[in-house]
Amino acid sequence: MSEADLAQYVNSFRRTGFRGALNYYRNLDVNWHLQRSLSGLKVEVPALYMVGEQDAGLSMPGMRQIIDAMPDLVPNLKQSLTIPDCGHWAPQEKPHEVSEAIIAFSRSAYFR
Protein backbone atom coordinates (compact mmCIF):
# COMPACT_ATOMS: atom_id res chain seq x y z
CA MET A 1 0.00 0.00 0.00
CA SER A 2 1.37 3.39 -0.90
CA GLU A 3 1.88 6.15 1.65
CA ALA A 4 -0.85 8.16 -0.14
CA ASP A 5 -3.31 5.26 0.16
CA LEU A 6 -2.48 4.81 3.85
CA ALA A 7 -2.94 8.55 4.45
CA GLN A 8 -6.36 8.38 2.80
CA TYR A 9 -7.45 5.53 5.10
CA VAL A 10 -6.10 7.35 8.16
CA ASN A 11 -7.93 10.55 7.24
CA SER A 12 -11.19 8.69 6.61
CA PHE A 13 -11.00 6.76 9.89
CA ARG A 14 -10.12 9.92 11.80
CA ARG A 15 -13.22 11.59 10.39
CA THR A 16 -15.69 8.70 10.65
CA GLY A 17 -14.17 6.27 13.13
CA PHE A 18 -13.68 2.55 12.65
CA ARG A 19 -17.21 1.54 13.66
CA GLY A 20 -18.37 0.66 10.13
CA ALA A 21 -15.55 -1.81 9.63
CA LEU A 22 -16.11 -3.40 13.03
CA ASN A 23 -19.90 -3.60 12.70
CA TYR A 24 -19.59 -6.32 10.08
CA TYR A 25 -17.97 -8.58 12.67
CA ARG A 26 -20.29 -7.44 15.46
CA ASN A 27 -23.25 -8.45 13.28
CA LEU A 28 -22.08 -11.93 12.20
CA ASP A 29 -24.82 -13.77 14.08
CA VAL A 30 -27.56 -11.63 12.55
CA ASN A 31 -26.02 -12.00 9.09
CA TRP A 32 -25.95 -15.77 9.53
CA HIS A 33 -29.63 -15.74 10.49
CA LEU A 34 -30.64 -13.47 7.57
CA GLN A 35 -28.75 -15.61 5.07
CA ARG A 36 -30.44 -18.88 6.05
CA SER A 37 -32.39 -18.78 2.81
CA LEU A 38 -29.11 -19.26 0.94
CA SER A 39 -28.38 -22.55 2.69
CA GLY A 40 -27.56 -25.30 0.22
CA LEU A 41 -27.11 -22.96 -2.73
CA LYS A 42 -23.97 -23.26 -4.80
CA VAL A 43 -21.97 -20.76 -6.81
CA GLU A 44 -22.70 -21.99 -10.32
CA VAL A 45 -20.83 -19.38 -12.38
CA PRO A 46 -17.16 -19.78 -13.30
CA ALA A 47 -15.18 -18.63 -10.28
CA LEU A 48 -11.67 -17.61 -9.29
CA TYR A 49 -10.49 -17.86 -5.67
CA MET A 50 -7.62 -15.64 -4.55
CA VAL A 51 -5.96 -15.45 -1.16
CA GLY A 52 -2.82 -13.79 0.16
CA GLU A 53 -0.30 -16.33 1.40
CA GLN A 54 0.07 -14.31 4.63
CA ASP A 55 -3.67 -13.80 5.21
CA ALA A 56 -4.25 -14.24 8.94
CA GLY A 57 -7.60 -15.83 8.10
CA LEU A 58 -5.75 -18.90 6.84
CA SER A 59 -4.71 -19.68 10.42
CA MET A 60 -8.29 -19.74 11.73
CA PRO A 61 -9.36 -23.20 12.93
CA GLY A 62 -11.20 -25.03 10.17
CA MET A 63 -10.21 -22.63 7.38
CA ARG A 64 -8.15 -25.20 5.48
CA GLN A 65 -11.11 -27.60 5.54
CA ILE A 66 -13.39 -24.86 4.21
CA ILE A 67 -10.95 -24.14 1.38
CA ASP A 68 -10.55 -27.86 0.62
CA ALA A 69 -14.37 -28.19 0.46
CA MET A 70 -14.73 -25.22 -1.88
CA PRO A 71 -15.12 -27.33 -5.07
CA ASP A 72 -18.27 -28.85 -3.54
CA LEU A 73 -19.76 -25.40 -2.91
CA VAL A 74 -18.36 -23.82 -6.06
CA PRO A 75 -18.57 -26.54 -8.73
CA ASN A 76 -17.32 -24.13 -11.40
CA LEU A 77 -14.25 -23.10 -9.44
CA LYS A 78 -11.77 -22.79 -12.27
CA GLN A 79 -8.70 -21.54 -10.47
CA SER A 80 -7.31 -21.03 -6.97
CA LEU A 81 -4.55 -18.48 -6.71
CA THR A 82 -2.30 -17.74 -3.76
CA ILE A 83 -0.70 -14.31 -3.96
CA PRO A 84 2.87 -14.37 -2.60
CA ASP A 85 3.97 -11.85 0.04
CA CYS A 86 0.38 -10.67 0.55
CA GLY A 87 -1.96 -10.49 3.53
CA HIS A 88 -5.74 -10.14 3.88
CA TRP A 89 -6.27 -6.96 1.87
CA ALA A 90 -5.01 -8.23 -1.49
CA PRO A 91 -6.56 -5.49 -3.67
CA GLN A 92 -4.80 -2.85 -1.57
CA GLU A 93 -1.56 -4.75 -1.00
CA LYS A 94 -1.08 -6.19 -4.49
CA PRO A 95 -3.43 -4.25 -6.80
CA HIS A 96 -1.47 -5.00 -9.96
CA GLU A 97 -1.38 -8.75 -9.31
CA VAL A 98 -5.07 -8.90 -8.37
CA SER A 99 -6.11 -6.89 -11.42
CA GLU A 100 -3.97 -9.02 -13.74
CA ALA A 101 -5.47 -12.22 -12.33
CA ILE A 102 -9.04 -10.96 -12.70
CA ILE A 103 -8.43 -9.73 -16.25
CA ALA A 104 -6.75 -12.99 -17.28
CA PHE A 105 -9.57 -15.01 -15.72
CA SER A 106 -12.20 -12.86 -17.44
CA ARG A 107 -10.50 -13.33 -20.79
CA SER A 108 -10.03 -17.07 -20.33
CA ALA A 109 -11.77 -19.85 -22.20
CA TYR A 110 -14.10 -20.31 -19.21
CA PHE A 111 -16.30 -17.57 -20.61
CA ARG A 112 -16.40 -18.61 -24.28
N, C-alpha and C positions, 0 to 999 in steps of 0.2 A: 504494500500500500504506500502510495506516495505521501510525502509530508503535507501536500495540499489536500489530499483526500482525508487524511487524519485530522487536519485542522477543521475541515468541513464537519466531520462527525462531532468533534469536540464542541464546536460552536453550536451545532444543533442540539446536542444533549445539554449544554449549559442553558440554552433557551427553554427547552421543553422538558428536560429531565429524562430519566431512563425508564420511566413507568411503562410506556408503550411496549418496549422490548421485553420487559419483565412480565407484563400482563399475559402474554402468550403462555408462558410457563405456569403462571398462577391459575390459568383457566383450563389446564389440561383435562381435568375431570369433566368439566362441562362440555368441552369440545368432544371428548370421547362419547359422552351421552348423546350429543346432537348428531354425531356421525354414525350412529347405530344403523341407520338406514343404508349405509354403504357396506355393511358387513357382507362378506362373501363375494363382493364385486371384484373384478380383476381389471387391470390396465390392459386393454386390448390393442392399443395403438403401438406402433414401433417405438421403442424406448431406449434411451441411453442413461446409464447410471454413472455418475461421477462422484468421487470422494477424494478429499485431500489425504495423503498418507499420514499426516500428523493430526488429523481430526480427532479431537478428544472424544467425540461420540463413539469412535471405534473401540474405545476401552470400556464402554458401558456393558454391564453384564447382559448377555443374550444378544448383543448386536451382531456378532459373527453369525449366529444361527439365523437371525433375521435376513442378513445379506445372503447367506447360503440358500435360504428359502425363497428368495426373490423370483427366480424363474417360475415358481408355482403361482405367485401372485401377479407376475408380469410376464405372461407367456410369450409376448413379442419383445422381450428384452434382447436387444441386438448386440449391445456392447456394454461392458463394465470397464471403467477407466479410473485408475488411481493416479492422481496428480502428485508428482514428487515434490518434496519440500513445500508442502501446502497444508494449511490447517482447515478449520471449519468454514471459513468465509472465502471459498474458492473464487467467486467472481471478483472480490475485492483484492485478494492476494495474488491471483494469477489470471488477470482478466484476458490476456492475450491467449493463454493456453485454453481457457474455458471457451472463449469465442471461437477459436480454431476448431475445437472438438465439436461444438454445436454446428458450426457451418459444414464441416466435413460429414457429420452424421446426417444433416438435412439434405446434403447433396448426394448421399449414398444411394445404392441400389434398393435400399429398403423402401424407398418412396416411389419407385417406378412401377 
